[in-house]
């Protein structure tokens, strides 16, 4: 993703496409489970996610469907989880 986003604003060019739609849920969920460190050194991915989240369709398609119970599932010690993810990535 970093390489593709280094060439254009979106995954397959300068227009939002189905590729971006497909990747959004995966990258969003990775961040929700404290895995944003995966793109810590990938600024194009981080910028892409910010752009995606600023789209009105993001709130309509994703945020609007999160209930309080859904939000509660992702309330956990993020730093500890992020450290565990980094440790796993270093080992493998």
The first five atom37 places (N, CA, C, CB, O) and aatype in JSON, in Angstrom:
{
  "aatype": [20, 20, 20, 20, 20, 20, 20, 20, 20, 20, 20, 20, 20, 20, 20, 20, 20, 20, 20, 20, 20, 20, 20, 20, 20, 20, 20, 20, 20, 20, 20, 20, 20, 20, 20, 20, 20, 20, 20, 20, 20, 20, 20, 20, 20, 20, 20, 20, 20, 20, 20, 20, 20, 20, 20, 20, 20, 20, 20, 20, 20, 20, 20, 20, 20, 20, 20, 20, 20, 20, 20, 20, 20, 20, 20, 20, 20, 20, 20, 20, 20, 20, 20, 20, 20, 20, 20, 20, 20, 20, 20, 20],
  "atom_mask": [
    [1, 1, 1, 1, 1],
    [1, 1, 1, 1, 1],
    [1, 1, 1, 1, 1],
    [1, 1, 1, 1, 1],
    [1, 1, 1, 1, 1],
    [1, 1, 1, 1, 1],
    [1, 1, 1, 1, 1],
    [1, 1, 1, 1, 1],
    [1, 1, 1, 1, 1],
    [1, 1, 1, 1, 1],
    [1, 1, 1, 1, 1],
    [1, 1, 1, 1, 1],
    [1, 1, 1, 1, 1],
    [1, 1, 1, 1, 1],
    [1, 1, 1, 1, 1],
    [1, 1, 1, 1, 1],
    [1, 1, 1, 1, 1],
    [1, 1, 1, 1, 1],
    [1, 1, 1, 1, 1],
    [1, 1, 1, 1, 1],
    [1, 1, 1, 1, 1],
    [1, 1, 1, 1, 1],
    [1, 1, 1, 1, 1],
    [1, 1, 1, 1, 1],
    [1, 1, 1, 1, 1],
    [1, 1, 1, 1, 1],
    [1, 1, 1, 1, 1],
    [1, 1, 1, 1, 1],
    [1, 1, 1, 1, 1],
    [1, 1, 1, 1, 1],
    [1, 1, 1, 1, 1],
    [1, 1, 1, 1, 1],
    [1, 1, 1, 1, 1],
    [1, 1, 1, 1, 1],
    [1, 1, 1, 1, 1],
    [1, 1, 1, 1, 1],
    [1, 1, 1, 1, 1],
    [1, 1, 1, 1, 1],
    [1, 1, 1, 1, 1],
    [1, 1, 1, 1, 1],
    [1, 1, 1, 1, 1],
    [1, 1, 1, 1, 1],
    [1, 1, 1, 1, 1],
    [1, 1, 1, 1, 1],
    [1, 1, 1, 1, 1],
    [1, 1, 1, 1, 1],
    [1, 1, 1, 1, 1],
    [1, 1, 1, 1, 1],
    [1, 1, 1, 1, 1],
    [1, 1, 1, 1, 1],
    [1, 1, 1, 1, 1],
    [1, 1, 1, 1, 1],
    [1, 1, 1, 1, 1],
    [1, 1, 1, 1, 1],
    [1, 1, 1, 1, 1],
    [1, 1, 1, 1, 1],
    [1, 1, 1, 1, 1],
    [1, 1, 1, 1, 1],
    [1, 1, 1, 1, 1],
    [1, 1, 1, 1, 1],
    [1, 1, 1, 1, 1],
    [1, 1, 1, 1, 1],
    [1, 1, 1, 1, 1],
    [1, 1, 1, 1, 1],
    [1, 1, 1, 1, 1],
    [1, 1, 1, 1, 1],
    [1, 1, 1, 1, 1],
    [1, 1, 1, 1, 1],
    [1, 1, 1, 1, 1],
    [1, 1, 1, 1, 1],
    [1, 1, 1, 1, 1],
    [1, 1, 1, 1, 1],
    [1, 1, 1, 1, 1],
    [1, 1, 1, 1, 1],
    [1, 1, 1, 1, 1],
    [1, 1, 1, 1, 1],
    [1, 1, 1, 1, 1],
    [1, 1, 1, 1, 1],
    [1, 1, 1, 1, 1],
    [1, 1, 1, 1, 1],
    [1, 1, 1, 1, 1],
    [1, 1, 1, 1, 1],
    [1, 1, 1, 1, 1],
    [1, 1, 1, 1, 1],
    [1, 1, 1, 1, 1],
    [1, 1, 1, 1, 1],
    [1, 1, 1, 1, 1],
    [1, 1, 1, 1, 1],
    [1, 1, 1, 1, 1],
    [1, 1, 1, 1, 1],
    [1, 1, 1, 1, 1],
    [1, 1, 1, 1, 1]
  ],
  "atom_positions": [
    [[0.82, -1.18, 0.0], [0.0, 0.0, 0.0], [0.87, 1.25, 0.0], [-0.93, -0.01, 1.2], [0.56, 2.22, -0.69]],
    [[1.93, 1.23, 0.76], [2.79, 2.42, 0.85], [3.33, 2.8, -0.52], [3.95, 2.17, 1.83], [3.34, 3.98, -0.88]],
    [[3.78, 1.82, -1.27], [4.33, 2.11, -2.6], [3.25, 2.66, -3.53], [4.95, 0.85, -3.21], [3.48, 3.65, -4.23]],
    [[2.09, 2.03, -3.55], [1.0, 2.5, -4.42], [0.56, 3.91, -4.03], [-0.2, 1.54, -4.34], [0.32, 4.75, -4.9]],
    [[0.46, 4.16, -2.74], [0.02, 5.47, -2.27], [1.1, 6.53, -2.41], [-0.44, 5.38, -0.83], [0.82, 7.72, -2.31]],
    [[2.31, 6.12, -2.62], [3.39, 7.06, -2.91], [3.3, 7.59, -4.33], [4.73, 6.39, -2.69], [3.89, 8.62, -4.66]],
    [[2.56, 6.88, -5.18], [2.41, 7.29, -6.58], [1.1, 8.03, -6.85], [2.48, 6.08, -7.48], [0.99, 8.78, -7.83]],
    [[0.12, 7.83, -5.99], [-1.18, 8.46, -6.22], [-1.92, 8.62, -4.9], [-2.02, 7.62, -7.21], [-1.51, 8.09, -3.87]],
    [[-2.99, 9.36, -4.94], [-3.76, 9.64, -3.72], [-4.51, 8.43, -3.19], [-4.74, 10.75, -3.98], [-4.73, 8.3, -1.99]],
    [[-4.89, 7.55, -4.11], [-5.64, 6.36, -3.72], [-4.93, 5.12, -4.25], [-7.1, 6.42, -4.26], [-3.93, 5.24, -4.96]],
    [[-5.42, 3.97, -3.92], [-4.68, 2.73, -4.19], [-4.43, 2.44, -5.66], [-5.42, 1.59, -3.6], [-3.39, 1.89, -6.02]],
    [[-5.37, 2.81, -6.52], [-5.15, 2.53, -7.94], [-5.25, 3.78, -8.8], [-6.15, 1.49, -8.43], [-5.61, 3.7, -9.98]],
    [[-4.95, 4.92, -8.23], [-4.98, 6.16, -9.01], [-5.38, 7.33, -8.14], [-5.93, 6.03, -10.18], [-5.34, 7.27, -6.91]],
    [[-5.77, 8.4, -8.8], [-6.12, 9.62, -8.08], [-7.6, 9.73, -7.74], [-5.72, 10.81, -8.89], [-8.05, 10.76, -7.23]],
    [[-8.34, 8.68, -8.01], [-9.76, 8.66, -7.65], [-10.03, 7.51, -6.69], [-10.64, 8.54, -8.9], [-9.45, 6.43, -6.8]],
    [[-10.92, 7.75, -5.78], [-11.39, 6.74, -4.83], [-12.0, 5.59, -5.63], [-12.43, 7.35, -3.82], [-12.81, 5.82, -6.53]],
    [[-11.62, 4.36, -5.3], [-12.09, 3.21, -6.09], [-12.49, 2.05, -5.18], [-11.02, 2.76, -7.08], [-12.38, 2.12, -3.96]],
    [[-12.93, 1.0, -5.81], [-13.31, -0.22, -5.09], [-12.12, -0.78, -4.3], [-13.83, -1.26, -6.07], [-12.32, -1.39, -3.25]],
    [[-10.92, -0.59, -4.79], [-9.74, -1.05, -4.05], [-9.66, -0.35, -2.68], [-8.44, -0.77, -4.86], [-9.33, -0.99, -1.68]],
    [[-9.95, 0.92, -2.64], [-9.93, 1.67, -1.39], [-11.06, 1.2, -0.47], [-10.05, 3.18, -1.66], [-10.88, 1.06, 0.74]],
    [[-12.23, 0.96, -1.06], [-13.36, 0.45, -0.29], [-12.97, -0.86, 0.38], [-14.61, 0.26, -1.18], [-13.21, -1.06, 1.57]],
    [[-12.38, -1.76, -0.39], [-12.02, -3.08, 0.13], [-10.97, -3.0, 1.23], [-11.52, -3.96, -1.01], [-11.04, -3.74, 2.21]],
    [[-10.01, -2.14, 1.08], [-8.92, -2.04, 2.06], [-9.33, -1.32, 3.33], [-7.73, -1.34, 1.45], [-8.76, -1.56, 4.4]],
    [[-10.3, -0.44, 3.23], [-10.69, 0.39, 4.38], [-11.05, -0.43, 5.61], [-11.86, 1.26, 4.01], [-10.56, -0.13, 6.7]],
    [[-11.87, -1.43, 5.45], [-12.29, -2.18, 6.65], [-11.13, -2.9, 7.32], [-13.37, -3.2, 6.27], [-11.09, -3.0, 8.54]],
    [[-10.18, -3.38, 6.54], [-9.03, -4.08, 7.12], [-8.11, -3.13, 7.87], [-8.25, -4.81, 6.03], [-7.69, -3.41, 8.99]],
    [[-7.79, -2.01, 7.24], [-6.89, -1.05, 7.87], [-7.56, -0.42, 9.08], [-6.45, 0.04, 6.87], [-6.93, -0.21, 10.12]],
    [[-8.84, -0.1, 8.95], [-9.58, 0.46, 10.07], [-9.6, -0.5, 11.25], [-11.02, 0.81, 9.64], [-9.36, -0.1, 12.39]],
    [[-9.89, -1.75, 11.0], [-9.95, -2.74, 12.08], [-8.56, -2.94, 12.7], [-10.5, -4.09, 11.56], [-8.44, -3.1, 13.92]],
    [[-7.54, -2.94, 11.89], [-6.18, -3.07, 12.43], [-5.9, -1.96, 13.42], [-5.13, -3.06, 11.3], [-5.32, -2.19, 14.48]],
    [[-6.31, -0.76, 13.09], [-6.11, 0.35, 14.03], [-6.95, 0.16, 15.28], [-6.45, 1.68, 13.36], [-6.5, 0.46, 16.38]],
    [[-8.16, -0.33, 15.11], [-9.04, -0.53, 16.26], [-8.47, -1.54, 17.26], [-10.41, -0.99, 15.79], [-8.77, -1.47, 18.45]],
    [[-7.65, -2.47, 16.79], [-7.06, -3.45, 17.69], [-5.59, -3.13, 17.97], [-7.19, -4.87, 17.09], [-4.78, -4.02, 18.25]],
    [[-5.27, -1.84, 17.9], [-3.96, -1.3, 18.29], [-2.81, -1.76, 17.41], [-3.66, -1.69, 19.71], [-1.68, -1.93, 17.88]],
    [[-3.09, -1.95, 16.13], [-2.03, -2.35, 15.21], [-1.58, -1.22, 14.28], [-2.51, -3.53, 14.38], [-0.94, -1.47, 13.26]],
    [[-1.9, 0.02, 14.63], [-1.5, 1.14, 13.78], [0.01, 1.3, 13.67], [-2.1, 2.41, 14.31], [0.49, 2.01, 12.79]],
    [[0.74, 0.65, 14.54], [2.2, 0.65, 14.43], [2.68, 0.04, 13.12], [2.81, -0.1, 15.6], [3.8, 0.28, 12.69]],
    [[1.82, -0.75, 12.49], [2.19, -1.35, 11.21], [2.48, -0.29, 10.16], [1.1, -2.28, 10.73], [3.28, -0.53, 9.25]],
    [[1.85, 0.85, 10.25], [2.11, 1.9, 9.26], [2.75, 3.13, 9.9], [0.8, 2.31, 8.56], [2.69, 4.24, 9.37]],
    [[3.37, 2.91, 11.03], [4.09, 3.98, 11.71], [5.18, 4.59, 10.81], [4.73, 3.44, 13.0], [5.38, 5.8, 10.81]],
    [[5.85, 3.76, 10.06], [6.9, 4.24, 9.14], [6.41, 4.2, 7.7], [8.17, 3.38, 9.28], [7.2, 4.09, 6.76]],
    [[5.12, 4.28, 7.54], [4.5, 4.29, 6.21], [3.55, 5.49, 6.14], [3.74, 2.94, 5.92], [2.33, 5.33, 6.26]],
    [[4.1, 6.68, 5.96], [3.28, 7.9, 6.04], [2.18, 7.98, 4.98], [4.16, 9.1, 5.91], [1.15, 8.6, 5.21]],
    [[2.39, 7.36, 3.83], [1.35, 7.4, 2.8], [0.11, 6.61, 3.23], [1.89, 6.84, 1.47], [-1.02, 7.0, 2.92]],
    [[0.32, 5.52, 3.94], [-0.82, 4.73, 4.44], [-1.57, 5.53, 5.5], [-0.34, 3.36, 5.03], [-2.8, 5.58, 5.48]],
    [[-0.84, 6.16, 6.41], [-1.47, 6.96, 7.46], [-2.26, 8.12, 6.84], [-0.41, 7.51, 8.45], [-3.38, 8.4, 7.27]],
    [[-1.69, 8.79, 5.85], [-2.4, 9.89, 5.18], [-3.63, 9.38, 4.45], [-1.46, 10.6, 4.19], [-4.68, 10.02, 4.48]],
    [[-3.51, 8.24, 3.8], [-4.64, 7.63, 3.1], [-5.79, 7.37, 4.08], [-4.2, 6.3, 2.41], [-6.94, 7.69, 3.78]],
    [[-5.47, 6.79, 5.24], [-6.51, 6.49, 6.21], [-7.18, 7.77, 6.7], [-5.93, 5.71, 7.39], [-8.4, 7.8, 6.88]],
    [[-6.41, 8.83, 6.91], [-7.01, 10.11, 7.3], [-7.95, 10.62, 6.22], [-5.9, 11.16, 7.58], [-9.04, 11.11, 6.51]],
    [[-7.53, 10.51, 4.96], [-8.4, 10.95, 3.85], [-9.67, 10.12, 3.78], [-7.65, 10.86, 2.5], [-10.76, 10.65, 3.6]],
    [[-9.51, 8.8, 3.94], [-10.67, 7.92, 3.9], [-11.65, 8.3, 5.0], [-10.24, 6.43, 4.04], [-12.85, 8.39, 4.77]],
    [[-11.15, 8.52, 6.19], [-12.02, 8.83, 7.32], [-12.66, 10.21, 7.21], [-11.23, 8.75, 8.61], [-13.68, 10.47, 7.86]],
    [[-12.1, 11.07, 6.42], [-12.7, 12.4, 6.25], [-13.84, 12.4, 5.22], [-11.63, 13.41, 5.82], [-14.56, 13.39, 5.09]],
    [[-13.99, 11.3, 4.5], [-15.07, 11.2, 3.52], [-16.42, 11.03, 4.22], [-14.81, 10.01, 2.55], [-16.52, 10.27, 5.18]],
    [[-17.45, 11.73, 3.76], [-18.78, 11.56, 4.37], [-19.25, 10.11, 4.34], [-19.8, 12.44, 3.64], [-19.95, 9.66, 5.25]],
    [[-18.87, 9.38, 3.33], [-19.3, 7.99, 3.23], [-18.72, 7.12, 4.33], [-18.91, 7.42, 1.88], [-19.3, 6.08, 4.67]],
    [[-17.59, 7.51, 4.9], [-16.99, 6.72, 5.98], [-17.94, 6.68, 7.18], [-15.61, 7.32, 6.4], [-18.23, 5.61, 7.71]],
    [[-18.41, 7.84, 7.59], [-19.33, 7.87, 8.72], [-20.63, 7.14, 8.4], [-19.64, 9.33, 9.12], [-21.17, 6.42, 9.24]],
    [[-21.12, 7.32, 7.2], [-22.37, 6.67, 6.8], [-22.23, 5.15, 6.75], [-22.82, 7.19, 5.44], [-23.15, 4.43, 7.14]],
    [[-21.11, 4.67, 6.28], [-20.94, 3.22, 6.07], [-20.31, 2.49, 7.25], [-20.11, 2.99, 4.85], [-20.51, 1.29, 7.4]],
    [[-19.56, 3.18, 8.07], [-18.82, 2.49, 9.13], [-19.21, 3.02, 10.51], [-17.32, 2.65, 8.92], [-19.75, 2.28, 11.33]],
    [[-18.94, 4.26, 10.77], [-19.15, 4.82, 12.1], [-20.6, 4.71, 12.56], [-18.71, 6.26, 12.13], [-20.85, 4.4, 13.72]],
    [[-21.52, 4.96, 11.68], [-22.95, 4.96, 12.04], [-23.42, 3.61, 12.56], [-23.79, 5.35, 10.84], [-24.42, 3.53, 13.28]],
    [[-22.71, 2.54, 12.2], [-23.15, 1.21, 12.6], [-22.56, 0.72, 13.91], [-22.81, 0.25, 11.53], [-22.92, -0.36, 14.39]],
    [[-21.64, 1.49, 14.49], [-21.04, 1.07, 15.74], [-21.95, 1.39, 16.91], [-19.68, 1.74, 15.94], [-22.3, 2.55, 17.13]],
    [[-22.33, 0.38, 17.63], [-23.15, 0.57, 18.84], [-22.21, 0.81, 20.02], [-24.07, -0.68, 19.09], [-20.99, 0.68, 19.9]],
    [[-22.78, 1.15, 21.14], [-21.97, 1.31, 22.35], [-21.29, -0.01, 22.71], [-22.83, 1.79, 23.53], [-20.15, -0.01, 23.18]],
    [[-21.98, -1.12, 22.49], [-21.38, -2.44, 22.77], [-20.2, -2.7, 21.85], [-22.44, -3.56, 22.61], [-19.18, -3.25, 22.28]],
    [[-20.32, -2.3, 20.59], [-19.2, -2.46, 19.65], [-18.0, -1.65, 20.12], [-19.61, -2.02, 18.22], [-16.87, -2.14, 20.13]],
    [[-18.25, -0.41, 20.51], [-17.17, 0.47, 20.98], [-16.51, -0.11, 22.23], [-17.7, 1.89, 21.27], [-15.3, -0.01, 22.4]],
    [[-17.31, -0.7, 23.09], [-16.79, -1.29, 24.33], [-15.81, -2.43, 24.04], [-17.94, -1.79, 25.2], [-14.84, -2.6, 24.78]],
    [[-16.07, -3.19, 23.0], [-15.18, -4.31, 22.65], [-13.75, -3.84, 22.35], [-15.73, -5.05, 21.43], [-12.79, -4.6, 22.5]],
    [[-13.63, -2.59, 21.93], [-12.32, -2.08, 21.55], [-11.73, -1.16, 22.61], [-12.42, -1.35, 20.23], [-10.82, -0.38, 22.34]],
    [[-12.26, -1.26, 23.82], [-11.72, -0.51, 24.95], [-10.84, -1.46, 25.74], [-12.86, 0.1, 25.84], [-11.32, -2.31, 26.49]],
    [[-9.56, -1.31, 25.56], [-8.58, -2.17, 26.21], [-7.27, -1.41, 26.3], [-8.39, -3.52, 25.44], [-7.14, -0.35, 25.69]],
    [[-6.3, -1.92, 27.05], [-5.01, -1.22, 27.18], [-4.24, -1.22, 25.85], [-4.15, -1.87, 28.29], [-3.53, -2.18, 25.55]],
    [[-4.39, -0.18, 25.08], [-3.83, -0.1, 23.73], [-2.3, -0.22, 23.72], [-4.24, 1.2, 23.07], [-1.74, -0.9, 22.87]],
    [[-1.65, 0.43, 24.64], [-0.18, 0.41, 24.65], [0.34, -1.01, 24.85], [0.37, 1.33, 25.75], [1.28, -1.43, 24.17]],
    [[-0.25, -1.72, 25.77], [0.17, -3.1, 26.03], [-0.06, -3.97, 24.78], [-0.62, -3.69, 27.25], [0.8, -4.78, 24.41]],
    [[-1.19, -3.79, 24.16], [-1.5, -4.56, 22.94], [-0.53, -4.2, 21.83], [-2.95, -4.3, 22.49], [-0.03, -5.08, 21.13]],
    [[-0.26, -2.91, 21.65], [0.67, -2.47, 20.61], [2.06, -3.06, 20.84], [0.75, -0.93, 20.58], [2.73, -3.47, 19.89]],
    [[2.49, -3.12, 22.09], [3.79, -3.71, 22.41], [3.82, -5.19, 22.06], [4.12, -3.51, 23.9], [4.82, -5.69, 21.53]],
    [[2.74, -5.89, 22.35], [2.67, -7.32, 22.02], [2.73, -7.52, 20.51], [1.37, -7.94, 22.6], [3.42, -8.43, 20.03]],
    [[2.03, -6.7, 19.76], [2.06, -6.79, 18.3], [3.47, -6.57, 17.79], [1.08, -5.76, 17.66], [3.95, -7.32, 16.95]],
    [[4.14, -5.54, 18.29], [5.52, -5.26, 17.87], [6.45, -6.4, 18.2], [6.02, -3.97, 18.51], [7.34, -6.73, 17.42]],
    [[6.25, -7.02, 19.37], [7.08, -8.15, 19.76], [6.86, -9.32, 18.8], [6.76, -8.58, 21.21], [7.82, -9.96, 18.37]],
    [[5.63, -9.6, 18.47], [5.33, -10.69, 17.53], [5.96, -10.4, 16.17], [3.8, -10.87, 17.37], [6.53, -11.3, 15.56]],
    [[5.88, -9.18, 15.71], [6.44, -8.83, 14.41], [7.96, -8.96, 14.39], [6.05, -7.42, 14.02], [8.54, -9.33, 13.38]],
    [[8.6, -8.64, 15.51], [10.06, -8.78, 15.6], [10.5, -10.23, 15.58], [10.59, -8.1, 16.87], [11.53, -10.57, 15.01]],
    [[9.71, -11.08, 16.21], [10.05, -12.51, 16.29], [9.9, -13.17, 14.93], [9.16, -13.22, 17.33], [10.74, -13.98, 14.53]],
    [[8.86, -12.84, 14.22], [8.58, -13.47, 12.93], [9.33, -12.76, 11.89], [7.11, -13.49, 12.6], [9.25, -13.12, 10.72]]
  ]
}
